[in-house]
Amino acid sequence: MTVFELITAGAGALDDAGVSFGHGTSNAFDEAAWLVLWQLGLPLDSALQGDDSVGDEVPTLEQQEQVSTLLRARIESRKPAAYLTHEAWLQGLAFYVDERVIVPRSLIAELLVSGAIEPWLSDATHKVLDLCTGSASLAVFAALAYPAVKVDASDISTEALAVARINLDRYQLNERISLLVSDGLASVRGPYDLILCNPPYVNAQSMATLPPEYRAEPSLALDGNRGGASDGMDFVRQMLIHAPAQMSEHAILVLEIGNERDNFEAAFASMEAIWLQTSAGEDQVLLLTRDALLKYSTPN
């Protein structure tokens, strides 16, 4: 079989098995291409059509069996592909991942790469916090986007921070990114000029119906109901109360809440939020100024 035929067959098998996507790909063909190309040691952006395509190459029988084994593992384990390859791609950068962290997919990354939040920043932006850092992907993007800043990357999970350290080593950013163990904002070292946060925000009903691929991820990083509510906003409630004390005068907070905009607006009805346009629309990431947070916490 050619590389292209392996991918096509793999896509069919993934579709037939009813696996779920969303951890770097959105469909069976892209997922199969990722797994096949990775197993064969081929660039993940290899063209699959045209005279210079790798698609017509014929792997050895041993290589074909290795591909089949990897695809079976994806189907039988129902783990995200990134846990099988220990590599996740986001906005063109590769990150080491394993079951200690969720697979990086934050929409905040594209805002950092595109410069979409720069109108709210200034020459006074020197210190950044990546709260709930996980694999440290957003911390890495912030450090690369703003070479003059120092970044703190915090997480309650020491296991997640061990993964984060691997990625800081990969991008040689240990001098500019500091890893902190912190339960929310409890042990961070503000004030910060920019806070990035992709927190646990999944509501209780959605948590109960997550596909196996998502249940394979640490629930601590997904479940937003650990304070007893069911709307997914428990972590966010506490964070927004304490955030102003960790922010400089003109600081901003960029917060991802996924598909929970309705629950966010119900919980914080009077909050003056600025919703940011992303590839997933304008209802998944919002920006809050320190002034807006103070106004919300101390209404007239």
C-alpha positions in Angstrom: 0.0 0.0 0.0 1.1 3.6 -0.7 1.2 6.2 2.0 -1.9 7.8 0.6 -3.7 4.4 0.6 -2.6 3.8 4.2 -4.1 7.2 5.2 -7.3 6.5 3.3 -7.7 3.1 4.9 -6.9 4.5 8.3 -9.5 7.2 7.9 -12.1 4.6 7.0 -11.2 2.6 10.1 -11.4 5.6 12.4 -14.8 6.6 10.9 -16.1 3.0 11.3 -15.0 2.9 14.9 -16.8 6.2 15.7 -13.8 7.8 17.4 -14.0 11.4 18.5 -11.8 14.2 17.3 -10.9 17.7 18.6 -7.4 17.2 19.9 -5.5 18.7 17.0 -7.7 17.4 14.1 -11.4 17.7 13.3 -11.9 14.7 11.0 -10.9 11.1 10.3 -8.7 11.8 7.3 -6.6 14.5 9.0 -6.2 12.2 12.1 -5.2 9.3 10.0 -2.7 11.4 8.1 -1.2 12.6 11.4 -0.8 9.1 12.7 0.5 7.5 9.4 3.0 10.3 8.7 4.2 10.4 12.3 4.8 6.6 12.4 6.7 6.7 9.1 8.8 9.6 10.3 7.5 11.9 7.5 6.9 15.6 7.9 3.3 16.2 9.1 2.9 18.9 6.4 3.9 16.5 3.6 1.9 17.1 0.5 -0.2 14.1 -0.4 -0.9 15.1 -4.1 1.3 16.2 -7.0 4.6 14.9 -8.5 6.7 15.6 -5.4 4.1 14.0 -3.1 5.1 11.4 -0.5 1.6 9.9 -1.1 2.9 7.5 -3.8 5.7 6.1 -1.7 5.3 2.5 -0.7 6.4 1.8 2.9 7.9 -1.6 3.8 5.6 -4.3 5.1 7.1 -3.9 8.5 6.3 -0.1 8.4 2.8 -0.8 7.2 2.3 -3.2 10.2 3.6 -0.5 12.5 1.1 2.0 11.1 -1.7 -0.6 11.6 -0.7 -1.1 15.2 -0.8 2.6 15.9 -4.2 3.0 14.3 -5.5 0.0 16.3 -4.2 1.6 19.5 -6.0 4.8 18.6 -9.2 3.0 18.1 -9.0 0.5 21.0 -7.7 2.9 23.6 -9.8 5.9 22.5 -6.9 8.1 23.7 -6.2 11.3 21.8 -3.6 10.7 19.1 -1.2 13.1 20.9 -1.0 10.7 23.9 0.1 8.0 21.5 2.7 10.1 19.7 3.6 12.2 22.8 3.5 15.2 20.5 0.8 17.9 19.9 0.9 20.7 17.4 -0.5 24.1 18.0 -0.1 27.1 15.7 2.9 25.5 14.1 4.7 24.6 17.3 5.2 21.1 18.6 4.7 20.3 22.3 5.5 17.2 24.3 2.4 15.8 26.0 1.2 12.8 27.9 -1.7 11.9 30.2 -0.5 14.3 32.9 -1.8 17.3 30.9 -4.7 18.1 28.5 -3.8 18.2 24.9 -2.9 21.9 24.1 -5.6 23.4 21.8 -6.3 26.8 23.4 -7.6 29.5 21.0 -5.6 32.0 23.0 -2.5 30.7 21.1 -3.8 32.1 17.8 -4.5 35.4 19.4 -0.9 35.6 20.6 0.4 34.6 17.2 -1.8 37.0 15.3 -1.2 39.9 17.7 -4.9 40.4 18.2 -4.5 41.5 21.9 -1.7 43.9 21.2 -4.0 47.0 21.1 -4.5 46.5 24.9 -0.8 46.1 25.6 2.0 48.7 25.7 5.7 49.2 26.3 4.8 48.8 30.0 3.9 45.1 29.5 6.7 43.3 31.2 5.3 40.5 33.2 2.9 37.8 32.1 1.1 35.0 33.9 -0.1 31.8 32.2 -2.6 30.5 34.8 -3.5 26.8 34.6 -0.5 26.4 32.3 -0.6 22.6 31.8 2.0 21.8 29.1 3.1 25.5 29.1 2.0 26.0 25.5 0.6 29.5 26.1 3.6 30.5 28.2 5.8 29.5 25.3 3.7 31.4 22.8 3.7 34.5 25.1 7.5 34.4 25.5 8.0 34.0 21.8 5.5 36.7 20.8 6.9 39.2 23.3 10.7 38.8 23.6 11.0 41.4 26.3 8.6 39.9 28.8 9.1 37.5 31.7 6.5 34.8 32.1 5.2 32.9 35.1 3.5 29.6 34.3 1.4 28.3 37.2 -0.6 25.1 37.8 -1.9 23.3 40.8 -0.6 20.0 39.3 3.1 19.2 39.9 2.7 16.5 37.3 1.6 19.0 34.7 4.5 21.2 35.6 6.9 18.3 35.0 5.5 18.2 31.4 5.8 22.0 31.2 9.5 21.7 32.0 10.1 19.4 29.1 8.6 22.0 26.8 10.6 24.9 28.3 13.7 22.8 27.7 12.6 22.2 24.1 12.3 25.9 23.3 15.2 26.9 25.6 13.0 29.3 27.6 13.9 28.3 31.1 15.5 31.7 31.7 12.4 33.6 30.7 9.6 31.3 32.0 9.3 30.4 35.7 7.1 27.5 36.7 5.0 27.9 39.9 2.9 25.5 41.9 -0.3 27.5 42.7 -3.9 26.7 43.5 -5.4 29.3 41.2 -3.9 32.7 42.1 -3.0 31.7 45.7 0.8 31.5 45.2 1.5 33.6 42.1 3.9 36.6 42.2 2.1 39.5 40.7 1.4 42.2 39.8 1.1 41.1 36.2 0.5 43.2 33.1 -1.1 40.3 31.2 -2.8 37.2 32.5 -3.7 34.4 30.2 -6.0 31.7 31.5 -7.5 28.6 29.9 -9.1 27.2 33.1 -11.3 24.2 33.9 -14.7 25.4 32.7 -16.8 22.4 31.4 -20.2 22.3 33.0 -21.5 19.3 34.8 -23.9 18.1 32.1 -21.2 18.2 29.5 -18.7 16.5 31.8 -21.1 13.6 32.1 -21.3 13.1 28.4 -17.7 13.7 27.3 -16.4 11.2 24.7 -13.7 8.8 25.9 -10.9 10.9 24.2 -11.8 13.8 26.6 -12.2 11.5 29.6 -8.7 10.3 29.0 -7.5 13.9 29.9 -7.0 15.0 33.5 -10.5 15.9 34.8 -8.8 18.5 37.1 -8.1 20.6 34.0 -11.6 20.3 32.5 -14.2 20.1 35.3 -15.3 23.5 36.3 -17.7 22.3 39.0 -15.4 21.4 41.8 -16.9 24.1 44.1 -20.3 22.5 44.1 -22.0 24.4 41.2 -22.9 22.8 37.9 -22.4 25.7 35.4 -18.6 25.2 35.0 -17.8 28.6 36.5 -16.5 27.6 40.0 -12.8 28.2 39.2 -13.6 31.3 37.2 -15.6 32.8 40.1 -12.8 32.6 42.5 -10.2 33.7 40.0 -12.1 36.8 39.0 -12.5 37.8 42.6 -8.7 37.7 43.3 -7.4 38.7 39.9 -7.3 42.5 40.4 -4.9 42.2 43.3 -2.5 40.4 41.0 -2.8 42.9 38.1 -1.0 46.1 37.4 -3.0 49.3 36.8 -3.6 48.8 33.1 -3.4 45.0 33.0 -5.7 42.8 31.1 -7.0 39.2 31.6 -7.6 37.0 28.5 -9.9 34.1 29.4 -11.0 31.1 27.4 -14.4 29.6 28.3 -15.0 27.4 25.3 -18.7 26.8 24.7 -19.7 28.2 28.1 -20.5 31.8 27.1 -24.2 31.5 28.2 -23.1 30.2 31.6 -20.4 32.9 31.9 -22.9 35.7 31.1 -25.4 34.2 33.5 -22.8 34.1 36.3 -21.3 37.5 35.6 -24.3 39.4 34.1 -22.9 42.9 34.7 -19.3 42.1 33.7 -18.0 44.4 30.9 -16.3 41.7 28.8 -14.8 42.2 25.4 -15.3 39.1 23.2 -12.5 38.3 20.9 -12.8 36.9 17.4 -11.1 33.6 16.9 -11.2 30.8 14.3 -14.1 29.3 16.4 -16.1 32.5 16.4 -16.4 35.3 18.9 -18.0 33.6 21.9 -15.1 31.4 23.3 -12.4 33.9 24.4 -13.0 37.2 26.3 -10.8 40.0 27.5 -11.3 41.8 30.8 -9.5 44.9 31.9 -8.6 45.4 35.6 -10.9 48.3 35.7 -13.8 46.1 34.5 -13.0 43.6 37.2 -12.8 46.2 39.9 -16.1 47.8 38.7 -17.8 44.4 38.8 -16.5 43.6 42.3 -17.3 47.0 43.7 -20.5 48.2 42.0 -22.0 51.6 42.7 
